[in-house]
Amino acid sequence: MRNTNLYFGLTAAATQAFDNVDCSSAQTFQLTTGGFNNPIPVGEAFLSNGGAKVTITAHANHAFGTAYNSPSAGDEVDITAACTIHASNGTITVAKVASDAVNGFTGDASTAANNDFDVTQLKPYAPAHGIMYSSGKLVGIAVSGGATTALNFVDNAGVLAATDTITVTHGSGLQKTFMQELTDVVADDNRVTGMVVVRDDMRDINLTAENASGIASVA
């Protein structure tokens, strides 16, 4: 087996809904550890770097900048370009059309019930969100259940006497199929470009497009 990097996205995308937001003045809402993820993301560049997206359910009383091509009522519209996030407390501010005629968004100032926002995570940012191992550290693959396979790696801290176990959930009885998929991809120079995504729960990406083993999640 050639030596390459195997990535596992260990958590599903965090989401937080903000319904009935008052848009009569500043359009703001705050991510929380209980509603979004613990910890909340930090850094003013989190949204602009693609860490999450902000969407709004369009309403007839909303106004959109020219970049949005006049959405219809009921459309789910990505307005991330109108948003900024506080460097540390998770507060998101949405610029209005009056201040940004291209990417801005203005909610219904008179009826908060028409202003329903959602924030959805797009990239990992905390230690528990993902992990990557060199395939050279893979010391064994074992059936661990009726629909699971365990990948055993040398401990991520390099302790030879210890192992880290990644458990892949797939179709029932398809352990051998998964093992074959993994070894075929890793051994094929034409299919490896630096990193192999075995399973990414956040982006719903699997080892192969065909996903013959029915990979569903990883932990």
Backbone torsions as a table, in degrees:
resi	resn	phi	psi	omega
1	MET	NA	129.7	179.0
2	ARG	-68.9	156.5	-177.9
3	ASN	-90.0	117.7	178.2
4	THR	-144.2	-178.1	-177.2
5	ASN	-103.8	130.9	-178.4
6	LEU	-109.8	119.8	-177.7
7	TYR	-104.7	138.6	177.3
8	PHE	-127.5	116.3	174.1
9	GLY	-87.7	110.0	-163.9
10	LEU	-90.3	-10.2	-177.3
11	THR	-130.9	147.6	174.1
12	ALA	-71.2	161.0	-179.9
13	ALA	-63.9	131.4	175.0
14	ALA	-73.7	143.7	176.2
15	THR	-138.0	150.0	173.5
16	GLN	-143.9	129.4	179.7
17	ALA	-96.1	139.3	176.1
18	PHE	-125.0	94.8	-178.0
19	ASP	-95.9	152.7	174.9
20	ASN	58.1	47.3	-179.6
21	VAL	-79.6	131.1	177.6
22	ASP	-72.9	114.0	-179.0
23	CYS	-110.1	20.4	-178.0
24	SER	-73.3	-21.4	175.8
25	SER	-132.1	-122.2	177.7
26	ALA	-68.0	136.6	-179.4
27	GLN	-95.8	95.1	-176.3
28	THR	-135.2	153.3	172.0
29	PHE	-155.8	155.9	-168.9
30	GLN	-122.6	125.5	173.1
31	LEU	-66.2	143.8	179.5
32	THR	-127.2	158.5	178.8
33	THR	-66.8	-31.0	178.8
34	GLY	-81.5	-29.6	-177.1
35	GLY	-92.9	-34.8	-175.6
36	PHE	-107.4	-75.4	-179.1
37	ASN	-162.9	152.3	176.9
38	ASN	-117.5	109.8	10.2
39	PRO	-84.5	162.6	172.0
40	ILE	-74.5	156.7	179.2
41	PRO	-68.7	149.1	177.3
42	VAL	-125.2	157.5	179.2
43	GLY	104.4	130.2	-176.8
44	GLU	-65.7	-17.6	-177.4
45	ALA	-93.0	4.5	-174.8
46	PHE	-58.4	-46.3	-179.8
47	LEU	-73.6	-45.5	-176.8
48	SER	-66.2	-23.5	176.8
49	ASN	-89.1	7.6	175.9
50	GLY	84.6	20.0	-178.8
51	GLY	-70.5	-27.2	179.4
52	ALA	-158.4	165.5	174.2
53	LYS	-122.8	150.6	176.6
54	VAL	-115.8	126.9	179.4
55	THR	-123.7	157.5	177.9
56	ILE	-133.2	141.5	172.5
57	THR	-83.4	113.0	-172.8
58	ALA	-63.6	144.0	178.4
59	HIS	-133.2	155.9	-178.8
60	ALA	-59.0	-25.8	-178.8
61	ASN	-91.2	8.7	177.3
62	HIS	-91.2	155.0	173.7
63	ALA	-122.3	135.3	-178.0
64	PHE	-121.8	147.3	174.0
65	GLY	-65.8	169.8	-174.7
66	THR	-65.1	-20.2	-178.1
67	ALA	-68.9	-15.3	-171.7
68	TYR	-98.5	-1.6	173.7
69	ASN	55.7	43.2	172.1
70	SER	51.5	71.1	179.2
71	PRO	-61.7	154.8	176.6
72	SER	-90.4	155.2	177.5
73	ALA	-56.7	133.8	-179.1
74	GLY	96.3	-16.4	177.9
75	ASP	-67.7	144.1	172.5
76	GLU	-93.0	114.2	-170.2
77	VAL	-113.0	130.7	176.7
78	ASP	-81.1	111.7	-178.5
79	ILE	-113.5	25.1	-177.4
80	THR	-55.1	-34.5	-178.5
81	ALA	-62.7	-18.9	179.1
82	ALA	-89.9	-4.1	-167.7
83	CYS	-109.0	146.6	169.4
84	THR	-128.0	156.7	-179.5
85	ILE	-126.2	141.3	178.7
86	HIS	-62.8	149.0	-174.9
87	ALA	-63.1	-25.2	-173.9
88	SER	-139.6	-22.4	-172.4
89	ASN	-105.2	3.8	174.5
90	GLY	78.7	8.9	179.1
91	THR	-78.1	126.3	178.7
92	ILE	-104.3	132.3	177.6
93	THR	-115.4	132.6	-179.2
94	VAL	-106.6	120.0	179.4
95	ALA	-70.6	139.6	178.5
96	LYS	-85.3	163.3	-179.1
97	VAL	-60.7	-32.2	-179.7
98	ALA	-61.3	-28.9	179.9
99	SER	-101.4	-17.4	178.5
100	ASP	-145.4	93.8	-174.7
101	ALA	-69.3	-17.3	-177.9
102	VAL	-93.3	-56.3	-174.3
103	ASN	-104.7	-2.6	-175.8
104	GLY	-69.8	163.5	176.7
105	PHE	-142.1	135.3	177.5
106	THR	-122.1	119.4	179.7
107	GLY	-79.5	178.4	179.0
108	ASP	-74.0	112.0	-175.5
109	ALA	-75.0	-19.2	-175.8
110	SER	-101.4	-24.8	-177.5
111	THR	-129.2	98.9	-177.5
112	ALA	-61.2	-28.9	-177.8
113	ALA	-62.4	-14.1	179.1
114	ASN	-91.3	2.2	-174.6
115	ASN	-115.3	90.8	-177.6
116	ASP	-115.9	111.0	-178.5
117	PHE	-105.6	153.5	173.1
118	ASP	-134.4	139.7	173.9
119	VAL	-116.4	127.7	-176.6
120	THR	-127.2	126.6	178.7
121	GLN	-67.5	139.2	178.9
122	LEU	-118.4	-22.3	-177.5
123	LYS	-135.8	151.4	175.9
124	PRO	-70.9	148.6	176.4
125	TYR	-144.8	-3.4	-179.9
126	ALA	-124.4	156.8	-174.3
127	PRO	-54.0	-35.0	-175.8
128	ALA	-78.8	-5.3	-173.3
129	HIS	-78.8	-27.7	-177.7
130	GLY	-166.1	162.6	179.2
131	ILE	-152.4	150.1	179.5
132	MET	-132.7	137.3	177.9
133	TYR	-124.6	148.9	167.2
134	SER	-70.8	137.1	178.9
135	SER	-63.0	-20.5	177.0
136	GLY	-68.3	-15.5	178.0
137	LYS	-93.5	1.0	177.5
138	LEU	-77.4	113.5	-174.3
139	VAL	-105.1	-6.1	178.4
140	GLY	178.7	150.9	175.8
141	ILE	-127.6	131.3	-175.2
142	ALA	-140.5	145.8	170.6
143	VAL	-65.3	128.3	-177.4
144	SER	-122.7	1.1	178.8
145	GLY	179.0	179.5	-177.8
146	GLY	-64.5	-26.0	-179.7
147	ALA	-138.2	31.5	179.7
148	THR	-138.4	150.8	175.1
149	THR	-131.3	135.4	-179.4
150	ALA	-100.7	128.0	173.9
151	LEU	-103.9	121.0	-177.2
152	ASN	-105.8	121.0	-178.6
153	PHE	-115.4	154.4	168.4
154	VAL	-57.0	137.9	-177.6
155	ASP	-44.6	138.3	-175.4
156	ASN	-61.2	-20.1	176.1
157	ALA	-88.0	0.3	176.5
158	GLY	88.0	16.1	180.0
159	VAL	-81.2	110.9	-173.6
160	LEU	-65.3	-28.6	-177.0
161	ALA	-82.4	-5.8	-177.3
162	ALA	-118.2	160.9	177.7
163	THR	-133.7	151.0	168.7
164	ASP	-103.5	137.8	-179.6
165	THR	-115.5	125.2	173.3
166	ILE	-107.2	124.6	-178.1
167	THR	-104.7	121.3	179.8
168	VAL	-102.0	125.9	175.6
169	THR	-97.1	132.6	-175.7
170	HIS	-145.6	-166.0	179.6
171	GLY	-64.6	150.9	-178.5
172	SER	-60.2	128.9	176.6
173	GLY	73.4	12.9	-175.0
174	LEU	-105.4	30.5	-179.9
175	GLN	-61.0	-46.7	-178.5
176	LYS	-64.0	-39.0	178.4
177	THR	-61.6	-42.5	178.1
178	PHE	-63.8	-45.6	179.7
179	MET	-58.4	-41.3	179.9
180	GLN	-66.8	-42.3	177.1
181	GLU	-57.6	-48.1	-176.9
182	LEU	-62.1	-50.1	-177.2
183	THR	-67.8	-35.3	178.6
184	ASP	-63.9	-43.9	-178.5
185	VAL	-67.4	-46.2	-176.9
186	VAL	-65.0	-32.2	-177.4
187	ALA	-83.8	-7.9	-173.8
188	ASP	-101.5	106.9	-179.3
189	ASP	-60.4	-27.2	-178.5
190	ASN	-76.9	-12.5	-177.1
191	ARG	-112.7	0.7	-178.1
192	VAL	-117.5	125.1	178.9
193	THR	-125.5	52.0	175.4
194	GLY	103.2	-38.0	-179.4
195	MET	-147.2	137.2	176.6
196	VAL	-106.9	121.7	174.2
197	VAL	-86.2	107.7	179.3
198	VAL	-74.1	-47.3	173.7
199	ARG	-160.8	131.4	175.9
200	ASP	-122.3	102.6	-178.5
201	ASP	-64.1	-30.8	-176.8
202	MET	-68.4	-43.2	-176.3
203	ARG	-102.9	0.8	-179.6
204	ASP	55.7	52.5	178.3
205	ILE	-113.0	135.6	-179.5
206	ASN	-114.0	171.2	-175.9
207	LEU	-55.1	-44.4	178.4
208	THR	-132.2	157.3	178.3
209	ALA	-64.3	-34.4	-179.1
210	GLU	-72.2	-33.2	178.4
211	ASN	48.5	54.6	-175.9
212	ALA	-61.0	-28.2	-178.9
213	SER	-88.5	-2.9	177.0
214	GLY	68.1	40.3	179.2
215	ILE	-57.3	132.4	-175.4
216	ALA	-121.5	-33.0	-178.3
217	SER	-164.7	171.4	-179.7
218	VAL	-144.9	148.2	179.0
219	ALA	-150.9	NA	NA
